[in-house]
Amino acid sequence: MPPTKILTDFTEDDIRRTLLRALKLAGAVVLVATPVLWVWLGWQTWLMFLIGTAISATGIFEWLQLLSAMMSRMEEGRAPKPMGRVLVMFFLRLALAGVLLYASLNSLHGSIYALLAGLAISLLALLFEAARLMARN
């Protein structure tokens, strides 16, 4: 079996496009799943699914911000972005995600599996995009 080709020409723009495609795919899944979940399982379960998806999608967005800040520091001739703001926003998002998880589990009486499915949507979208990228190369 020949050795696997390593992606050596993978740029910041490639990563950015892959992450943005994963966000769009997660959004499409939400649009398809919304009527099914709302009608079949009720609005509380749908809302828990939506909260989980929002938390995971903002995670991808924060990784985009961290990537951009780190790459600006590594490239010569490019003005570095301030890391303080990016890190503060990252930790604020984590705190907000914890508050949203706690509040949704305590106040909504929907399915916890819908919340977990929402949290997994972005991960599955990223895995799909990574597999697509590897198949292309």
Buried (B, 14 or more C-beta within 10 A) or exposed (E): EEEEEEEEEEEBEEBBEBBBBBBEBBBEBBEEBBEEBBEEBBEBBBBBBBBBBBBBBBBBBBBBBBBBBBBBEEEEEEEEBEBEEBEEBBEEBBEEBEEBBEEBBEEBEBBEEBBEBBBBBBBBBBEBBEEEBEEEE
